[in-house]
């Protein structure tokens, strides 16, 4: 990025404005890629905990915290600086959810049920559509609620998951 800034400065000083604009476009693209990678990271974490919940039919405080904080972070990262628009629109999640589901299955195989299932077994056991739909439902909340309201709304959603009512009541 340092080289791009040097090139941008030189292009402006030399009045090569079309070159400068091309560099600005390149820098914008690089910034968007960083944002998308950050969102993907939180999306992966979200899906890992949703898969664990589906397989183990329970919800722990740790999993609830991971789901809640992932949704909050996605909201913060996805909201553009103008606070009126999003990097990823509400109807643009499908391919990212598909991609991250595959990775989540691989990563969660180490954790779910103490690592007893391989990724191949988990792929057959887990309802992919259910995980994607749950993820999409949680992501939809980020478009409808403020960052302040979001934790309580997510907690309400979590009570509907397997073991969610027990989690709410503090039962183990």
N, CA, C and O of each residue as an XYZ file, in Angstrom:
688
protein
N       0.820     -1.186      0.000
C       0.000      0.000      0.000
C       0.868      1.255      0.000
O       0.479      2.278     -0.564
N       2.023      1.185      0.619
C       2.918      2.330      0.640
C       3.316      2.733     -0.776
O       3.350      3.916     -1.113
N       3.617      1.731     -1.596
C       4.006      2.020     -2.971
C       2.863      2.676     -3.736
O       3.087      3.581     -4.540
N       1.646      2.222     -3.486
C       0.485      2.808     -4.153
C       0.321      4.278     -3.768
O      -0.020      5.108     -4.611
N       0.560      4.597     -2.507
C       0.453      5.991     -2.069
C       1.546      6.861     -2.695
O       1.295      8.007     -3.068
N       2.733      6.322     -2.807
C       3.827      7.056     -3.469
C       3.464      7.306     -4.929
O       3.633      8.412     -5.444
N       2.962      6.259     -5.589
C       2.563      6.397     -6.997
C       1.417      7.399     -7.146
O       1.383      8.168     -8.107
N       0.496      7.388     -6.209
C      -0.622      8.327     -6.247
C      -0.110      9.764     -6.125
O      -0.507     10.642     -6.892
N       0.767      9.991     -5.164
C       1.345     11.330     -4.965
C       2.063     11.799     -6.232
O       1.877     12.929     -6.684
N       2.879     10.920     -6.788
C       3.624     11.286     -8.004
C       2.688     11.562     -9.177
O       2.917     12.484     -9.960
N       1.634     10.757     -9.292
C       0.674     10.972    -10.389
C      -0.006     12.329    -10.253
O      -0.217     13.025    -11.246
N      -0.348     12.700     -9.025
C      -0.995     13.996     -8.815
C      -0.009     15.129     -9.085
O      -0.344     16.100     -9.764
N       1.207     15.004     -8.553
C       2.210     16.057     -8.761
C       2.553     16.239    -10.233
O       2.839     17.345    -10.690
N       2.518     15.133    -10.961
C       2.833     15.185    -12.397
C       1.582     15.418    -13.243
O       1.629     15.350    -14.471
N       0.472     15.693    -12.577
C      -0.809     15.978    -13.225
C      -1.289     14.852    -14.141
O      -1.927     15.097    -15.165
N      -0.973     13.621    -13.757
C      -1.469     12.444    -14.472
C      -2.711     11.952    -13.720
O      -2.666     10.945    -13.013
N      -3.804     12.672    -13.885
C      -4.984     12.434    -13.075
C      -5.678     11.107    -13.382
O      -6.264     10.496    -12.489
N      -5.619     10.666    -14.611
C      -6.250      9.368    -14.918
C      -5.482      8.244    -14.229
O      -6.084      7.276    -13.764
N      -4.149      8.366    -14.160
C      -3.360      7.378    -13.421
C      -3.686      7.444    -11.924
O      -3.793      6.414    -11.258
N      -3.842      8.655    -11.411
C      -4.161      8.840     -9.991
C      -5.514      8.215     -9.667
O      -5.660      7.555     -8.639
N      -6.506      8.419    -10.537
C      -7.820      7.832    -10.310
C      -7.776      6.306    -10.362
O      -8.483      5.638     -9.607
N      -6.958      5.761    -11.241
C      -6.813      4.300    -11.315
C      -6.217      3.764    -10.009
O      -6.629      2.711     -9.521
N      -5.258      4.483     -9.455
C      -4.655      4.074     -8.176
C      -5.682      4.177     -7.045
O      -5.740      3.302     -6.181
N      -6.485      5.234     -7.048
C      -7.543      5.387     -6.043
C      -8.512      4.204     -6.129
O      -8.911      3.643     -5.108
N      -8.885      3.832     -7.354
C      -9.779      2.672     -7.527
C      -9.146      1.402     -6.980
O      -9.818      0.592     -6.341
N      -7.847      1.231     -7.233
C      -7.131      0.053     -6.733
C      -7.115      0.043     -5.202
O      -7.327     -1.001     -4.586
N      -6.869      1.188     -4.597
C      -6.860      1.289     -3.135
C      -8.243      1.007     -2.552
O      -8.357      0.347     -1.520
N      -9.289      1.500     -3.203
C     -10.651      1.219     -2.745
C     -10.934     -0.279     -2.795
O     -11.534     -0.835     -1.875
N     -10.504     -0.925     -3.863
C     -10.694     -2.371     -3.993
C      -9.964     -3.137     -2.908
O     -10.487     -4.108     -2.361
N      -8.755     -2.698     -2.602
C      -7.982     -3.347     -1.538
C      -8.690     -3.183     -0.194
O      -8.746     -4.125      0.597
N      -9.223     -2.003      0.063
C      -9.940     -1.754      1.315
C     -11.189     -2.609      1.415
O     -11.496     -3.136      2.484
N     -11.905     -2.750      0.323
C     -13.117     -3.583      0.317
C     -12.761     -5.042      0.582
O     -13.491     -5.729      1.297
N     -11.661     -5.526      0.023
C     -11.250     -6.911      0.253
C     -10.943     -7.163      1.726
O     -11.280     -8.220      2.259
N     -10.314     -6.211      2.376
C     -10.021     -6.339      3.808
C     -11.328     -6.414      4.599
O     -11.458     -7.228      5.513
N     -12.271     -5.583      4.253
C     -13.569     -5.575      4.934
C     -14.275     -6.911      4.734
O     -14.799     -7.481      5.692
N     -14.296     -7.413      3.514
C     -14.958     -8.692      3.236
C     -14.291     -9.843      3.977
O     -14.977    -10.734      4.478
N     -12.969     -9.836      4.054
C     -12.264    -10.894      4.800
C     -12.607    -10.845      6.288
O     -12.768    -11.886      6.924
N     -12.717     -9.652      6.837
C     -13.113     -9.526      8.254
C     -14.527    -10.046      8.473
O     -14.786    -10.750      9.449
N     -15.431     -9.708      7.582
C     -16.804    -10.201      7.689
C     -16.821    -11.721      7.582
O     -17.513    -12.390      8.350
N     -16.066    -12.269      6.636
C     -16.011    -13.726      6.478
C     -15.510    -14.408      7.742
O     -16.000    -15.477      8.106
N     -14.565    -13.815      8.397
C     -14.024    -14.389      9.617
C     -15.100    -14.487     10.700
O     -15.216    -15.517     11.365
N     -15.874    -13.437     10.878
C     -16.952    -13.463     11.873
C     -18.099    -14.366     11.428
O     -18.752    -14.999     12.258
N     -18.339    -14.423     10.138
C     -19.378    -15.308      9.617
C     -19.006    -16.769      9.866
O     -19.863    -17.579     10.221
N     -17.744    -17.098      9.682
C     -17.258    -18.454      9.953
C     -17.465    -18.800     11.425
O     -17.962    -19.878     11.750
N     -17.089    -17.898     12.300
C     -17.260    -18.112     13.738
C     -18.731    -18.313     14.098
O     -19.068    -19.184     14.900
N     -19.594    -17.511     13.506
C     -21.035    -17.634     13.719
C     -21.520    -19.023     13.318
O     -22.227    -19.684     14.080
N     -21.143    -19.458     12.131
C     -21.631    -20.735     11.606
C     -21.076    -21.927     12.400
O     -21.769    -22.928     12.580
N     -19.857    -21.821     12.862
C     -19.277    -22.888     13.684
C     -20.155    -23.120     14.914
O     -20.450    -24.264     15.261
N     -20.566    -22.048     15.564
C     -21.357    -22.195     16.786
C     -22.797    -22.612     16.502
O     -23.418    -23.286     17.324
N     -23.329    -22.220     15.355
C     -24.658    -22.701     14.979
C     -24.628    -24.202     14.679
O     -25.565    -24.923     15.020
N     -23.562    -24.667     14.046
C     -23.422    -26.101     13.760
C     -23.283    -26.886     15.061
O     -23.917    -27.926     15.237
N     -22.451    -26.383     15.967
C     -22.293    -27.052     17.266
C     -23.644    -27.161     17.967
O     -23.967    -28.201     18.542
N     -24.421    -26.101     17.919
C     -25.739    -26.098     18.539
C     -26.653    -27.141     17.901
O     -27.358    -27.864     18.606
N     -26.644    -27.222     16.589
C     -27.520    -28.178     15.910
C     -27.136    -29.624     16.213
O     -28.003    -30.472     16.423
N     -25.846    -29.898     16.234
C     -25.398    -31.271     16.461
C     -25.559    -31.675     17.916
O     -26.041    -32.770     18.208
N     -25.163    -30.805     18.827
C     -25.185    -31.159     20.247
C     -26.516    -30.846     20.928
O     -26.728    -31.235     22.076
N     -27.406    -30.151     20.236
C     -28.749    -29.838     20.752
C     -28.697    -29.127     22.107
O     -29.503    -29.394     22.998
N     -27.741    -28.229     22.237
C     -27.620    -27.440     23.458
C     -27.010    -26.092     23.098
O     -26.498    -25.900     21.996
N     -27.073    -25.166     24.044
C     -26.503    -23.843     23.848
C     -25.766    -23.461     25.124
O     -26.335    -23.497     26.215
N     -24.511    -23.099     24.980
C     -23.725    -22.681     26.139
C     -23.579    -21.159     26.135
O     -23.809    -20.504     25.119
N     -23.197    -20.615     27.277
C     -22.932    -19.172     27.347
C     -21.842    -18.782     26.359
O     -21.936    -17.740     25.709
N     -20.824    -19.598     26.244
C     -19.715    -19.315     25.338
C     -20.191    -19.260     23.889
O     -19.820    -18.352     23.145
N     -21.002    -20.219     23.493
C     -21.507    -20.230     22.113
C     -22.417    -19.033     21.876
O     -22.328    -18.383     20.835
N     -23.286    -18.739     22.828
C     -24.186    -17.592     22.700
C     -23.378    -16.294     22.573
O     -23.699    -15.430     21.757
N     -22.336    -16.172     23.385
C     -21.487    -14.978     23.302
C     -20.808    -14.870     21.946
O     -20.718    -13.778     21.385
N     -20.332    -15.988     21.413
C     -19.680    -15.972     20.101
C     -20.657    -15.592     18.994
O     -20.329    -14.801     18.109
N     -21.843    -16.152     19.051
C     -22.859    -15.824     18.044
C     -23.223    -14.349     18.134
O     -23.239    -13.643     17.126
N     -23.514    -13.889     19.345
C     -23.907    -12.491     19.558
C     -22.807    -11.522     19.119
O     -23.071    -10.558     18.402
N     -21.592    -11.782     19.548
C     -20.508    -10.854     19.206
C     -20.183    -10.912     17.714
O     -19.810     -9.896     17.128
N     -20.318    -12.077     17.095
C     -20.093    -12.168     15.643
C     -21.096    -11.304     14.887
O     -20.732    -10.592     13.952
N     -22.348    -11.369     15.293
C     -23.384    -10.568     14.637
C     -23.129     -9.072     14.851
O     -23.271     -8.279     13.920
N     -22.760     -8.696     16.054
C     -22.465     -7.276     16.330
C     -21.291     -6.788     15.480
O     -21.346     -5.706     14.895
N     -20.233     -7.595     15.416
C     -19.060     -7.191     14.638
C     -19.372     -7.119     13.147
O     -18.906     -6.215     12.454
N     -20.158     -8.069     12.657
C     -20.549     -8.020     11.241
C     -21.315     -6.737     10.964
O     -21.085     -6.077      9.950
N     -22.227     -6.383     11.863
C     -22.976     -5.134     11.668
C     -22.027     -3.942     11.606
O     -22.141     -3.102     10.713
N     -21.094     -3.865     12.550
C     -20.166     -2.726     12.593
C     -19.299     -2.668     11.343
O     -19.102     -1.591     10.779
N     -18.785     -3.799     10.907
C     -17.884     -3.821      9.754
C     -18.645     -3.584      8.456
O     -18.154     -2.891      7.565
N     -19.832     -4.152      8.347
C     -20.597     -4.086      7.101
C     -21.180     -2.705      6.830
O     -21.418     -2.354      5.675
N     -21.410     -1.927      7.861
C     -21.982     -0.590      7.700
C     -20.916      0.363      7.159
O     -19.862      0.545      7.769
N     -21.203      0.960      6.021
C     -20.234      1.869      5.420
C     -20.122      3.154      6.236
O     -20.967      3.444      7.084
N     -19.072      3.912      5.966
C     -18.792      5.126      6.727
C     -19.947      6.126      6.726
O     -20.114      6.886      7.680
N     -20.735      6.126      5.666
C     -21.850      7.070      5.591
C     -23.016      6.677      6.510
O     -23.979      7.430      6.655
N     -22.919      5.490      7.130
C     -23.919      4.967      8.080
C     -25.297      4.746      7.452
O     -26.274      4.519      8.166
N     -25.377      4.812      6.118
C     -26.648      4.626      5.422
C     -26.655      3.431      4.480
O     -27.720      3.006      4.033
N     -25.501      2.890      4.175
C     -25.460      1.773      3.240
C     -24.467      0.722      3.730
O     -23.669      0.962      4.636
N     -24.543     -0.433      3.107
C     -23.778     -1.594      3.543
C     -22.875     -2.095      2.427
O     -23.192     -1.961      1.245
N     -21.752     -2.672      2.818
C     -20.869     -3.298      1.846
C     -21.535     -4.517      1.237
O     -21.457     -4.742      0.029
N     -22.195     -5.309      2.085
C     -22.941     -6.474      1.607
C     -24.413     -6.190      1.866
O     -24.834     -6.009      3.009
N     -25.184     -6.155      0.789
C     -26.619     -5.885      0.905
C     -27.326     -7.125      1.455
O     -26.787     -8.231      1.409
N     -28.522     -6.928      1.967
C     -29.268     -7.989      2.638
C     -29.491     -9.214      1.744
O     -29.586    -10.334      2.245
N     -29.573     -9.010      0.434
C     -29.837    -10.123     -0.485
C     -28.566    -10.654     -1.169
O     -28.653    -11.386     -2.156
N     -27.401    -10.290     -0.651
C     -26.145    -10.691     -1.286
C     -25.321    -11.691     -0.472
O     -24.138    -11.873     -0.762
N     -25.894    -12.332      0.518
C     -25.140    -13.201      1.420
C     -25.008    -14.637      0.923
O     -24.141    -15.364      1.407
N     -25.821    -15.060     -0.006
C     -25.946    -16.476     -0.342
C     -24.619    -17.167     -0.652
O     -24.311    -18.197     -0.053
N     -23.842    -16.629     -1.560
C     -22.596    -17.322     -1.938
C     -21.586    -17.322     -0.790
O     -20.856    -18.297     -0.612
N     -21.539    -16.259     -0.026
C     -20.624    -16.209      1.111
C     -21.042    -17.225      2.176
O     -20.190    -17.883      2.773
N     -22.331    -17.352      2.410
C     -22.826    -18.334      3.372
C     -22.492    -19.757      2.916
O     -22.086    -20.596      3.720
N     -22.665    -20.013      1.642
C     -22.321    -21.334      1.080
C     -20.843    -21.639      1.296
O     -20.487    -22.722      1.761
N     -19.992    -20.685      0.959
C     -18.539    -20.876      1.097
C     -18.141    -21.091      2.549
O     -17.360    -21.993      2.854
N     -18.665    -20.281      3.431
C     -18.264    -20.368      4.833
C     -18.833    -21.607      5.516
O     -18.247    -22.100      6.480
N     -19.958    -22.115      5.036
C     -20.497    -23.345      5.599
C     -19.499    -24.484      5.419
O     -19.245    -25.244      6.353
N     -18.943    -24.603      4.238
C     -17.981    -25.681      3.956
C     -16.773    -25.582      4.881
O     -16.305    -26.589      5.412
N     -16.280    -24.384      5.068
C     -15.132    -24.197      5.954
C     -15.517    -24.440      7.407
O     -14.737    -25.012      8.168
N     -16.708    -24.011      7.794
C     -17.165    -24.201      9.178
C     -17.264    -25.687      9.514
O     -16.899    -26.096     10.616
N     -17.746    -26.484      8.590
C     -17.837    -27.935      8.823
C     -16.443    -28.498      9.114
O     -16.267    -29.289     10.040
N     -15.476    -28.091      8.331
C     -14.107    -28.592      8.536
C     -13.560    -28.185      9.910
O     -12.978    -28.998     10.628
N     -13.757    -26.931     10.250
C     -13.210    -26.439     11.519
C     -13.948    -26.991     12.735
O     -13.324    -27.283     13.756
N     -15.253    -27.136     12.637
C     -16.036    -27.574     13.787
C     -15.837    -29.057     14.080
O     -16.149    -29.515     15.179
N     -15.330    -29.801     13.125
C     -15.131    -31.242     13.364
C     -14.147    -31.488     14.510
O     -14.189    -32.545     15.139
N     -13.281    -30.546     14.782
C     -12.359    -30.651     15.925
C     -13.072    -30.498     17.268
O     -12.621    -31.028     18.284
N     -14.184    -29.772     17.262
C     -14.806    -29.364     18.513
C     -16.103    -30.086     18.851
O     -16.323    -30.456     20.004
N     -16.960    -30.288     17.862
C     -18.286    -30.816     18.154
C     -18.178    -32.240     18.697
O     -17.487    -33.084     18.127
N     -18.861    -32.490     19.792
C     -18.847    -33.806     20.441
C     -17.414    -34.299     20.681
O     -17.104    -35.477     20.503
N     -16.555    -33.360     21.090
C     -15.144    -33.652     21.390
C     -14.382    -34.243     20.202
O     -13.485    -35.067     20.386
N     -14.735    -33.827     18.999
C     -13.991    -34.221     17.805
C     -14.256    -35.630     17.321
O     -13.440    -36.185     16.585
N     -15.368    -36.224     17.708
C     -15.647    -37.618     17.365
C     -16.029    -37.797     15.882
O     -15.888    -38.892     15.338
N     -16.511    -36.728     15.230
C     -16.956    -36.835     13.840
C     -15.951    -36.189     12.881
O     -15.372    -35.146     13.181
N     -15.759    -36.817     11.742
C     -14.926    -36.237     10.687
C     -15.754    -35.194      9.935
O     -16.979    -35.173     10.056
N     -15.103    -34.339      9.169
C     -15.864    -33.385      8.356
C     -16.837    -34.089      7.407
O     -17.917    -33.569      7.125
N     -16.458    -35.263      6.919
C     -17.323    -36.010      6.010
C     -18.602    -36.461      6.721
O     -19.697    -36.378      6.166
N     -18.442    -36.936      7.947
C     -19.605    -37.371      8.730
C     -20.498    -36.176      9.070
O     -21.722    -36.254      8.969
N     -19.871    -35.079      9.473
C     -20.651    -33.889      9.828
C     -21.427    -33.347      8.637
O     -22.563    -32.896      8.785
N     -20.823    -33.390      7.469
C     -21.508    -32.911      6.266
C     -22.803    -33.680      6.052
O     -23.813    -33.102      5.648
N     -22.778    -34.980      6.320
C     -23.986    -35.802      6.170
C     -24.984    -35.568      7.301
O     -26.193    -35.684      7.098
N     -24.487    -35.241      8.484
C     -25.347    -35.080      9.662
C     -26.037    -33.721      9.733
O     -27.175    -33.618     10.191
N     -25.344    -32.685      9.280
C     -25.813    -31.312      9.486
C     -26.683    -30.874      8.314
O     -26.333    -31.056      7.148
N     -27.812    -30.300      8.655
C     -28.718    -29.743      7.661
C     -28.151    -28.391      7.208
O     -28.326    -27.372      7.875
N     -27.476    -28.411      6.075
C     -26.816    -27.217      5.551
C     -27.800    -26.059      5.386
O     -27.500    -24.921      5.747
N     -28.959    -26.357      4.845
C     -29.951    -25.312      4.613
C     -30.397    -24.669      5.929
O     -30.616    -23.459      5.989
N     -30.529    -25.482      6.980
C     -30.927    -24.942      8.288
C     -29.870    -23.977      8.817
O     -30.209    -22.909      9.326
N     -28.595    -24.340      8.702
C     -27.512    -23.471      9.178
C     -27.475    -22.186      8.365
O     -27.325    -21.098      8.922
N     -27.610    -22.307      7.064
C     -27.592    -21.121      6.202
C     -28.793    -20.229      6.504
O     -28.654    -19.008      6.570
N     -29.968    -20.826      6.687
C     -31.158    -20.030      7.005
C     -31.041    -19.344      8.358
O     -31.427    -18.184      8.499
N     -30.509    -20.053      9.360
C     -30.308    -19.431     10.673
C     -29.313    -18.279     10.561
O     -29.525    -17.206     11.125
N     -28.239    -18.511      9.834
C     -27.239    -17.453      9.650
C     -27.854    -16.248      8.965
O     -27.635    -15.110      9.382
N     -28.626    -16.495      7.914
C     -29.271    -15.400      7.183
C     -30.253    -14.654      8.083
O     -30.320    -13.426      8.037
N     -31.009    -15.377      8.897
C     -31.951    -14.724      9.817
C     -31.216    -13.812     10.789
O     -31.651    -12.691     11.052
N     -30.105    -14.297     11.318
C     -29.314    -13.474     12.239
C     -28.705    -12.278     11.514
O     -28.675    -11.177     12.065
N     -28.225    -12.472     10.302
C     -27.668    -11.362      9.526
C     -28.739    -10.330      9.205
O     -28.467     -9.129      9.205
N     -29.946    -10.789      8.934
C     -31.039     -9.854      8.642
C     -31.288     -8.900      9.806
O     -31.686     -7.753      9.601
N     -31.056     -9.372     11.015
C     -31.237     -8.513     12.192
C     -30.312     -7.303     12.145
O     -30.653     -6.238     12.660
N     -29.140     -7.462     11.530
C     -28.177     -6.354     11.487
C     -28.675     -5.192     10.640
O     -28.185     -4.071     10.781
N     -29.632     -5.441      9.770
C     -30.182     -4.379      8.924
C     -31.379     -3.688      9.588
O     -31.798     -2.609      9.168
N     -31.919     -4.326     10.626
C     -33.153     -3.827     11.219
C     -32.997     -3.261     12.628
O     -33.907     -2.611     13.142
N     -31.855     -3.506     13.249
C     -31.676     -3.074     14.634
C     -30.354     -2.338     14.794
O     -29.384     -2.600     14.082
N     -30.343     -1.419     15.739
C     -29.119     -0.669     16.031
C     -28.124     -1.570     16.760
O     -28.487     -2.635     17.259
N     -26.901     -1.142     16.812
C     -25.856     -1.895     17.506
C     -26.214     -2.040     18.988
O     -25.847     -3.031     19.619
N     -26.915     -1.074     19.535
C     -27.318     -1.119     20.939
C     -28.450     -2.126     21.159
O     -28.462     -2.828     22.171
N     -29.390     -2.203     20.232
C     -30.530     -3.114     20.352
C     -30.174     -4.563     20.015
O     -30.811     -5.496     20.504
N     -29.175     -4.737     19.196
C     -28.853     -6.046     18.620
C     -28.597     -7.156     19.647
O     -29.118     -8.255     19.458
N     -27.830     -6.938     20.715
C     -27.588     -8.045     21.653
C     -28.861     -8.655     22.232
O     -28.969     -9.878     22.315
N     -29.807     -7.844     22.628
C     -31.053     -8.361     23.202
C     -31.878     -9.099     22.153
O     -32.490    -10.125     22.451
N     -31.895     -8.586     20.941
C     -32.652     -9.226     19.863
C     -32.018    -10.576     19.510
O     -32.727    -11.558     19.292
N     -30.700    -10.621     19.454
C     -30.003    -11.885     19.167
C     -30.269    -12.875     20.301
O     -30.535    -14.049     20.040
N     -30.202    -12.428     21.533
C     -30.491    -13.316     22.662
C     -31.890    -13.911     22.546
O     -32.084    -15.100     22.801
N     -32.857    -13.093     22.163
C     -34.217    -13.600     21.951
C     -34.228    -14.687     20.882
O     -34.868    -15.725     21.046
N     -33.516    -14.440     19.788
C     -33.434    -15.426     18.709
C     -32.804    -16.725     19.223
O     -33.267    -17.816     18.888
N     -31.765    -16.607     20.023
C     -31.048    -17.783     20.516
C     -31.930    -18.681     21.383
O     -31.715    -19.892     21.434
N     -32.903    -18.109     22.056
C     -33.785    -18.931     22.889
C     -34.622    -19.889     22.052
O     -35.174    -20.852     22.583
N     -34.722    -19.635     20.746
C     -35.487    -20.494     19.852
C     -34.672    -21.665     19.311
O     -35.234    -22.587     18.720
N     -33.358    -21.639     19.505
C     -32.489    -22.718     19.018
C     -32.585    -23.923     19.948
O     -33.053    -23.799     21.080
N     -32.143    -25.094     19.472
C     -32.122    -26.264     20.363
C     -31.341    -25.953     21.640
O     -30.197    -25.500     21.583
N     -31.957    -26.196     22.773
C     -31.319    -25.920     24.055
C     -31.386    -24.462     24.458
O     -30.890    -24.098     25.524
N     -31.984    -23.624     23.636
C     -32.044    -22.190     23.914
C     -32.868    -21.832     25.123
O     -32.515    -20.932     25.884
N     -33.962    -22.536     25.300
C     -34.811    -22.259     26.469
C     -34.089    -22.655     27.756
O     -34.155    -21.937     28.754
N     -33.397    -23.805     27.734
C     -32.602    -24.223     28.908
C     -31.498    -23.203     29.187
O     -31.222    -22.877     30.341
N     -30.874    -22.707     28.130
C     -29.830    -21.696     28.283
C     -30.405    -20.454     28.951
O     -29.793    -19.888     29.857
N     -31.563    -20.041     28.509
C     -32.209    -18.841     29.069
C     -32.500    -19.043     30.557
O     -32.350    -18.116     31.354
N     -32.910    -20.241     30.923
C     -33.269    -20.533     32.311
C     -32.073    -20.920     33.167
O     -32.210    -21.145     34.369
N     -30.884    -20.997     32.538
C     -29.671    -21.337     33.281
C     -29.528    -22.812     33.591
O     -28.743    -23.201     34.455
N     -30.296    -23.640     32.878
C     -30.188    -25.097     33.076
C     -29.027    -25.629     32.252
O     -28.737    -25.119     31.170
N     -28.375    -26.641     32.762
C     -27.245    -27.241     32.032
C     -27.578    -28.621     31.590
O     -26.753    -29.284     30.962
